[in-house]
Amino acid sequence: LLTTAMASLAIAPFTAANGPIDGKLYGKINVSVVNSDSGSTDTWKLNSNASRIGLKGSSQISEGLSVFYKTEFEVDVDGDGDVFKQRNIYAGIKGQYGSLLAGKNDTPTKQAQKKIDLFNDSVGDIKKTFAGENRMSNIIAYTTPKYGNFSASYAVMPSEADDGGLADSKSYSVNYKKDGLYVAVAADSNVKDADILRIVSQYKLDAWKLGFMYQENDTTNESGYFTSAAYKSDNITYKAQYGNNENDTDGSDKTTLSLGADFKLAKNTKSFVFFTDNESSSSTKTFGLGLEHKF
């Protein structure tokens, strides 16, 4: 009886509609076995691809006004690093005039990328080739409500240094979404010492999902493009993406090419296979097999 009572008390906060924890526990485990060949080295690894656990939810404060929160941690499944690593953690308030949050979160420029990166969190992740995929501490972000098919986000990141300002670093985006078309224009100003302009487009048509991004980095004098395509057939999704980022000063460039497929095993479970070729001063070719389960 005591054990049952303790279990009931432990579960109650997660399930209570207006209890001390009125949110949802969620997460995913994503692991892959990969072989990487750089020409000089050939390595086998087990990777934990940003596996995570989190708690998120919202509570109504008054009519048309609510508070929301998220606490999310990366979980090191393969045991090669710290067990937990902070991801997005914030609290905010939302009403008819939009939402305002504070904490640690992805910048509007990173969020504008949406999901054109089909190999996110793997060795083919877009962040391996392009700057701008930033999760920032001390972020204060405002997002407008939707005006027709448009919305916008603006975020500042105080430096917390002596004589620093509220908007020492800032990031913003304007987004358009209608039917299967998504377009965004985003920019970073002094975010991790970089000034970035990013233009993103995604289009969904039947079984196809197509993505494109153009980006300029004034700080490093780099510019480049990224494109992706996915096709879903029954329980299989075929994926491909390519990106090129060139230094406009010396002509050097970085490229990424990824090909793969996801195999849906259940509603929240999939297996996957991929090949990635990342090139900069050298080329690294990676082949991998993996499994992902969400809860």
C-alpha positions in Angstrom: 0.0 0.0 0.0 2.8 2.4 0.9 4.6 1.7 -2.4 1.4 2.3 -4.4 0.7 5.5 -2.5 4.3 6.8 -3.2 4.0 5.9 -6.9 0.7 7.7 -7.1 2.2 10.9 -5.6 5.2 10.7 -8.0 3.0 10.4 -11.0 0.3 12.9 -10.0 2.3 16.1 -10.7 2.9 15.0 -14.3 -0.7 14.2 -15.0 -2.5 16.9 -12.9 -4.3 19.5 -15.1 -3.5 22.3 -12.7 -0.8 20.8 -10.5 2.7 21.9 -9.7 3.9 20.4 -13.0 1.3 20.8 -15.6 3.4 19.8 -18.6 4.6 16.9 -20.6 7.7 14.8 -20.2 9.2 14.1 -23.6 12.4 13.0 -25.3 14.1 10.9 -27.9 17.0 8.4 -28.1 19.0 8.5 -31.4 22.0 6.4 -31.8 24.1 5.4 -34.8 27.1 3.2 -35.7 29.3 5.2 -38.1 32.5 4.6 -40.1 34.5 7.7 -41.0 37.3 7.7 -43.5 39.4 10.8 -43.9 42.0 9.2 -46.1 44.6 9.2 -43.3 42.4 7.7 -40.6 39.5 5.1 -40.6 37.4 5.2 -37.5 34.3 3.3 -36.2 32.2 5.1 -33.6 28.9 4.8 -31.7 27.2 8.3 -31.8 24.5 9.7 -29.6 22.9 12.2 -32.0 21.6 14.9 -29.6 19.4 12.4 -27.7 17.4 14.4 -25.2 14.9 14.5 -22.5 12.7 17.5 -21.5 9.7 18.9 -19.8 7.5 21.5 -21.3 4.0 22.9 -20.7 1.9 26.0 -20.3 -0.7 27.3 -17.8 -3.4 29.9 -18.3 -3.0 32.9 -16.1 -6.2 34.8 -17.2 -8.4 35.0 -20.3 -6.2 35.1 -23.3 -3.0 35.1 -21.3 -0.8 32.1 -20.5 2.7 31.3 -19.2 4.8 28.6 -20.9 8.1 26.9 -20.2 10.6 24.3 -21.4 13.6 22.6 -19.7 15.5 20.3 -22.2 18.8 18.5 -21.7 20.9 16.5 -24.2 21.5 13.0 -22.9 24.9 11.3 -23.7 23.7 7.8 -24.6 27.1 6.4 -25.7 28.9 7.5 -22.5 31.6 9.5 -24.2 30.9 12.8 -22.4 28.8 14.4 -19.7 25.5 12.6 -19.1 23.5 15.8 -19.3 24.1 19.0 -21.3 21.8 22.0 -21.4 19.7 22.6 -24.5 16.8 25.1 -24.7 15.6 26.2 -21.2 13.3 29.1 -20.8 10.1 30.6 -19.5 7.7 33.0 -21.2 4.3 34.6 -21.5 1.9 34.5 -24.4 -1.2 36.5 -25.3 -3.0 38.2 -28.2 0.0 40.4 -28.8 2.5 37.6 -29.2 4.9 35.8 -27.0 8.0 36.9 -24.9 10.5 34.4 -23.5 13.8 34.6 -21.6 16.4 32.0 -20.9 18.5 29.9 -23.3 17.1 29.2 -26.8 17.7 28.9 -30.5 18.1 32.3 -32.2 15.4 33.4 -34.7 18.0 32.9 -37.5 18.5 29.3 -36.5 14.8 28.8 -36.2 14.2 30.3 -39.7 16.1 27.3 -41.1 13.0 25.3 -40.2 13.7 21.7 -41.2 15.4 22.0 -44.5 18.4 20.2 -42.9 17.3 16.6 -43.4 20.4 15.2 -41.6 20.1 17.4 -38.5 22.2 16.3 -35.4 24.3 13.9 -37.6 27.7 14.4 -39.2 25.8 15.9 -42.2 24.3 18.7 -40.0 24.2 22.1 -41.7 26.2 23.6 -38.8 29.3 21.7 -40.0 29.4 23.9 -43.1 27.5 27.1 -42.2 27.6 29.5 -39.2 24.3 30.7 -37.7 23.1 27.6 -36.0 23.3 29.1 -32.6 21.7 28.3 -29.3 22.3 31.4 -27.1 22.3 32.0 -23.4 20.8 35.2 -21.9 18.3 35.4 -24.7 15.2 37.6 -24.6 13.0 36.9 -27.6 9.7 38.3 -28.8 7.5 36.6 -31.5 4.5 38.4 -33.1 1.2 36.8 -33.6 0.4 35.8 -37.1 -0.7 38.6 -39.4 -2.3 36.8 -42.3 0.5 34.6 -43.5 3.3 36.6 -41.9 5.0 36.5 -38.5 8.3 37.8 -37.1 10.7 37.2 -34.3 13.2 39.6 -32.6 15.8 38.5 -30.0 18.5 40.3 -28.0 21.3 38.8 -25.9 22.8 41.1 -23.3 26.6 40.6 -22.9 26.4 40.9 -19.1 29.8 42.6 -19.3 30.7 46.0 -17.7 29.2 48.9 -19.7 27.4 46.3 -22.0 24.1 47.0 -23.5 20.8 45.2 -23.7 21.1 44.5 -27.4 24.8 43.9 -27.8 23.9 40.9 -29.9 20.6 40.5 -31.8 18.8 38.1 -34.1 15.6 38.6 -36.1 13.5 37.0 -38.8 10.4 37.6 -40.9 8.5 34.5 -42.0 5.8 33.7 -44.5 3.8 30.5 -44.6 0.9 29.6 -46.8 -0.3 26.1 -47.8 2.9 24.2 -48.6 5.2 27.2 -49.1 7.5 28.6 -46.4 9.8 31.6 -46.9 12.0 33.4 -44.3 14.5 36.2 -44.2 16.7 36.3 -41.1 19.8 38.0 -39.8 22.3 38.0 -36.9 24.1 41.0 -35.7 27.2 40.4 -33.5 26.0 36.9 -32.5 29.1 34.9 -31.6 31.0 37.8 -33.3 29.2 37.2 -36.7 26.9 39.2 -38.9 24.8 36.9 -41.0 22.0 37.2 -43.6 20.0 34.1 -44.3 17.2 33.5 -46.8 15.3 30.2 -46.5 12.5 28.6 -48.6 10.7 25.2 -48.2 8.0 23.8 -50.4 5.9 20.7 -49.7 4.0 19.1 -52.6 2.4 15.7 -52.2 5.2 13.3 -51.2 7.9 15.8 -51.9 9.6 18.3 -49.6 12.1 20.7 -51.1 14.4 23.1 -49.3 16.7 25.9 -50.2 18.9 28.4 -48.2 21.2 31.2 -49.2 23.5 32.8 -46.7 26.1 35.6 -46.4 28.5 35.9 -43.5 30.0 39.4 -43.6 32.4 38.7 -40.7 34.2 35.9 -42.4 33.4 37.1 -45.9 31.7 33.8 -46.8 28.6 33.2 -48.9 26.9 30.0 -50.0 23.8 28.0 -50.6 22.2 24.8 -49.3 19.5 22.6 -50.9 17.6 19.5 -49.9 15.0 17.1 -51.1 12.9 14.4 -49.5 10.5 11.9 -51.0 8.2 9.8 -49.0 7.0 6.4 -50.3 4.9 4.3 -47.9 7.1 3.9 -44.8 10.3 5.0 -46.5 11.6 8.6 -46.8 14.5 9.1 -49.3 16.6 12.1 -48.5 19.4 14.1 -50.2 21.1 17.4 -49.5 24.0 19.5 -50.7 25.7 22.7 -49.5 28.5 24.9 -50.6 30.0 27.7 -48.6 32.8 29.8 -50.2 35.2 32.2 -48.8 35.0 35.2 -51.1 38.4 36.5 -50.2 40.7 33.5 -50.9 38.3 31.3 -52.9 38.4 28.4 -50.5 35.2 26.5 -49.8 33.5 24.0 -47.7 30.9 21.5 -49.1 28.6 18.9 -47.7 26.8 16.1 -49.4 24.4 13.6 -47.7 22.3 10.8 -49.0 20.1 8.5 -47.0 16.8 7.0 -46.1 14.5 6.7 -43.1 12.5 3.6 -42.4 9.4 4.1 -40.3 9.0 1.1 -37.9 6.2 2.5 -35.7 4.6 5.8 -35.0 7.5 7.0 -32.9 10.3 4.7 -34.1 12.5 4.7 -37.2 15.7 3.2 -38.4 17.9 5.1 -40.9 21.0 4.8 -43.1 23.1 7.6 -44.5 26.3 8.6 -46.4 27.9 12.0 -45.9 30.9 13.6 -47.6 32.1 16.7 -45.9 34.9 18.6 -47.6 37.0 21.6 -46.6 40.8 21.4 -46.6 40.3 17.6 -46.6 37.5 15.1 -47.3 35.8 13.0 -44.7 33.4 10.3 -45.9 31.0 8.8 -43.3 28.6 5.9 -43.6 26.1 5.2 -40.8 23.2 3.0 -39.6 21.0 4.2 -36.7 17.8 3.9 -34.7 15.6 6.6 -33.2 12.7 6.4 -30.7 10.7 9.3 -29.5 8.6 9.4 -26.3 
